[in-house]
Amino acid sequence: MPSALVAGLVAGFVALASVAAAADCPADAYALWSAGILRGANVFQGRNPGGATNGIGDGDFAQSDFDDLAAAGANYVQLSHAGLFAEAPPYALDAAAQANLDRVVAMAGAANLYAVIAFRSGPGRNENAISNREAGVKESIWTDPAAQAAWVDMLRHTAERYGANPTVIGYSIMVEPNAYARRGYVDPPQFYAQYGNTLEDVNGLYTAAIAAIRQVDPETPILLEPEGYGNVTWLPYVRPQADAHVVYTAHDYTPFDYTHQQVGGATYPGTYDVDGAATLVGAAFLGTYLQTLQTYVDTHGVPVALTEFGVHRNAPNAAQYLADRIAVQDLLGSWAVWVWQPAGFIDPFNMHEPSPVLEVLKTAWSANCRRAAGGGGDGGGTGVAVVSGRARKLRPNGKTGKALPKVTVTVGTATVTTRRKKPRGAFELEVASGTQRITATRGRRGCRIGSADGPTTLDVTLAPDERRPLDVFCGR
């Protein structure tokens, strides 16, 4: 790319930033994506038994970690999360994963960040399928129709649970689809020539999941990633969907040898193997390489986003690398850097730590439109929060059953009885924001709060205008 064009991209980035800074974020979730004004970071919440206390994520997140992300200027967070259904049959609800997702969505909302729910694992697929293919990979989702059907059911359940939550502005159906890894990492034309329109073609899963989501949530945007670990070069093979609120996303860490410091002395700019050819990677290359996103926009008339990219923060010239990428990416659509970890957590990609790359991000994020306190772009909170959910039967074997009417749910000083008619077992309470105590009873017996093995009394902190989803589970 000629230097004049690079300069033009940077100038355009600055001009666009100035416009975004002068306005509140649009109130409509899809408008956020179509305008390309979401800029933030991923938080890793995949299954990791050796990491966080509850086995989800690398470390324990606190509200202060989300507050720090917002204070740095980000306006959205990509929750790269473990699935809410088990990986093995019968694909039951994973209460621990759901409780964690409730928690991090609430923390994002309390920090006035928008959030995307993005599933890494679930029925027929485990975390190792993405991040550690050397040991214990589960990926029957590409061969078993029952696993795919359960994944679709998981998305329907997710949309039913979070569709009314103003913090959630997207569902990413699958993080980094990679059926091609089972086939020897073949290139896109070969893969689709052999496996297109089979269970291994993620496009079919996407069509089914979109239909299921729309049964319960007609509005929340749906994000689709391409095969090939979400790689930019696979984006042209994502089939455009008929749904009007779909965003097409990609990941990119080019050049991988530099961003992951796989080669000693790797610096930027530098010459690297890119798609089999020795290539000088600098600002000009990035401007050309990432135009695959713009081509998709021009071809299909849909919004795109780059929902993962990053670099070791201490890599040589990492700050310049990020600045050059952002100058291009900001003209293409929304983006989220990898990764924002808890403060002090040791991870070479952790952008939370003080460094020149964090300063680059702060500069870019300083131009963001801002989500008003409590959600939306419509100018402010009311000081009232909503807690809603359903009461469900808890069987002696610990499994959950049908929805239950006539359960008394108390939040602070407000009390309601769950419904007898549709939606059976549902409840909704408006309460003051702040810390509130939640209890539920069926007859004389206390119910479990939040999960089948949850406490019978739970204190929660509610942000103004927050909508907190929370089910209760009652035995005989």
C-alpha positions, -999 to +999 in steps of 0.1 A: +000+000+000+015+034-009+026+056+020+001+083+010-028+058+013-015+046+047-014+082+058-050+086+045-061+056+065-046+071+097-062+105+090-095+087+084-091+069+117-086+101+135-115+118+118-139+089+125-127+088+161-135+125+165-171+119+152-176+089+175-164+107+205-189+135+200-220+112+202-236+087+225-237+051+213-269+042+193-296+026+214-302-001+188-278-031+192-275-038+155-268-002+148-236-005+169-223-032+145-235-016+113-218+017+123-186-002+133-182+017+166-176-011+191-140-013+202-129-034+231-113-066+243-118-103+248-119-119+282-110-156+282-137-176+300-130-210+285-130-242+306-097-245+325-096-268+355-062-255+365-071-218+363-098-199+380-114-211+412-145-223+394-126-239+365-137-213+340-110-189+327-073-186+335-078-165+367-105-151+389-121-119+375-133-091+399-156-062+391-125-040+392-111-058+361-141-049+341-141-014+356-104-010+345-114-020+309-141+006+308-118+032+324-092+026+297-119+036+272-133+003+258-170+002+252-175-036+247-162-069+259-162-102+240-169-130+265-151-159+250-169-184+272-174-221+279-207-235+266-238-237+289-245-273+279-222-303+287-198-315+261-210-352+264-244-367+261-271-361+273-258-326+270-274-313+302-273-277+314-240-269+330-251-249+360-215-238+369-209-224+334-243-206+334-237-191+369-203-178+357-218-163+325-245-146+346-217-132+368-195-118+340-224-104+321-235-086+352-200-073+358-197-060+323-231-043+327-220-028+360-190-013+342-213+001+315-197-021+289-217-039+261-210-077+260-210-104+233-215-140+244-192-162+224-191-200+229-158-219+227-171-253+238-204-272+243-221-303+230-195-324+211-167-299+215-142-291+242-117-264+249-088-286+237-103-287+202-092-250+199-063-245+222-045-279+228-050-304+200-022-325+214-043-340+242-079-350+248-096-334+219-134-338+217-150-327+185-179-351+177-199-320+167-185-324+132-197-360+129-227-364+152-261-348+143-272-351+180-243-330+191-251-303+166-287-303+175-277-299+212-254-270+203-284-254+186-305-260+217-278-243+237-281-212+216-318-211+219-315-214+257-289-186+257-312-163+237-341-170+259-321-163+291-302-132+279-323-117+251-339-090+273-306-081+289-295-047+276-258-055+282-258-083+257-255-070+221-246-102+203-243-140+204-213-155+186-225-191+177-190-207+178-155-194+185-130-205+159-147-234+140-119-257+129-133-289+113-105-285+087-079-294+114-093-330+114-086-330+077-049-321+078-054-283+077-064-283+040-069-250+023-104-235+019-111-245-017-102-281-011-121-283+022-153-269+008-150-290-024-149-322-002-169-312+029-192-284+019-229-290+028-220-318+053-219-318+091-184-304+088-196-273+071-203-248+098-226-229+076-253-255+082-249-252+120-252-214+116-285-216+097-300-239+123-288-219+152-301-186+138-336-202+133-336-214+169-324-181+184-351-162+165-378-184+180-372-167+213-352-135+205-360-116+172-336-088+176-302-095+192-274-095+166-258-129+158-221-132+150-207-158+126-170-167+123-155-186+093-140-221+094-102-222+098-101-209+134-120-178+122-092-168+099-097-138+076-088-158+046-118-181+052-143-153+055-154-155+018-166-190+025-191-179+052-225-182+035-246-149+039-277-156+060-312-143+053-315-129+088-313-091+089-293-088+121-262-109+114-226-097+117-198-115+099-166-117+119-130-129+117-098-134+137-063-125+126-028-128+141-008-124+110+022-128+111+018-156+137+055-161+141+057-125+152+025-120+172+032-152+192+070-148+192+075-183+177+108-172+161+137-158+179+144-122+171+110-118+154+103-080+150+080-057+132+081-047+103+097-080+091+097-107+065+075-137+074+058-167+058+023-156+050+002-182+033+033-200+019+051-169+006+079-148+021+062-115+027+074-081+041+048-074+068+044-038+077+017-012+075+013-014+037+008-052+039-017-050+067-037-025+048-040-048+018-043-081+037-073-070+058-092-057+028-108-092+027-132-078+053-141-048+031-145-070+001-171-091+020-189-059+029-189-046-007-201-080-020-229-087+005-238-054+020-234-066+056-214-055+086-181-071+096-159-071+127-125-084+137-133-100+170-098-113+178-063-100+171-033-094+193+004-096+200+027-104+228+028-070+245+066-071+249+073-082+214+097-058+196+077-028+182+044-043+194+029-009+200+036+001+163+022-032+151-011-025+170-012+011+159-008+001+123-035-026+125-060-003+143-055+024+117-068-001+091-093-020+112-111+011+125-122+018+089-135-017+084-157-024+114-158-030+152-129-049+169-118-066+201-082-072+210-070-104+226-069-105+257-079-086+289-069-108+319-073-101+356-049-075+369-015-089+375-022-122+357+009-135+339+001-138+302+022-123+274-011-112+256-025-096+287-033-060+277-044-051+312-008-047+323+009-012+319+029-012+286+032+008+254+005-014+238-020-005+264-013+032+257-020+025+220-053+009+229-062+038+253-056+062+225-078+043+201-105+037+228-106+073+238-126+081+207-153+055+215-189+064+218-200+056+254-227+034+267-248+054+291-249+042+327-273+013+329-273+006+292-282+020+258-274+053+242-305+070+254-290+091+282-290+075+316-302+052+343-332+052+365-317+036+396-340+006+392-329-030+383-349-060+372-344-096+384-362-122+363-361-159+356-380-191+362-385-215+391-377-251+381-382-284+398-351-300+414-352-337+413-335-359+440-308-369+415-298-333+411-312-329+376-337-301+368-372-306+356-403-287+346-410-251+355-429-245+387-457-221+396-465-208+430-429-203+441-424-172+462-393-152+452-380-123+473-354-097+462-347-073+490-382-061+502-400-070+469-418-104+466-436-121+437-451-156+431-441-174+399-467-177+372-492-205+366-498-196+330-473-190+301-445-185+307-451-210+335-428-206+365-416-172+354-411-142+376-399-106+373-392-081+400-382-044+398-360-034+427-337-006+437-301-010+424-274-018+449-269-049+470-300-071+475-307-104+491-325-131+471-344-160+485-371-183+472-395-207+489-419-234+478-442-241+507-420-241+537-389-252+519-361-229+507-350-232+470-316-230+455-306-197+439-288-194+406-280-231+400-291-266+412-264-266+438-265-229+446-272-214+480-306-208+495-297-172+502-277-151+477-266-114+480-262-097+446-251-062+436-273-047+409-264-018+387-289+009+377-311-004+349-295-038+350-316-068+340-303-098+360-313-133+348-315-157+377-334-190+380-343-208+412-345-245+418-369-261+442-372-296+456-402-313+469 
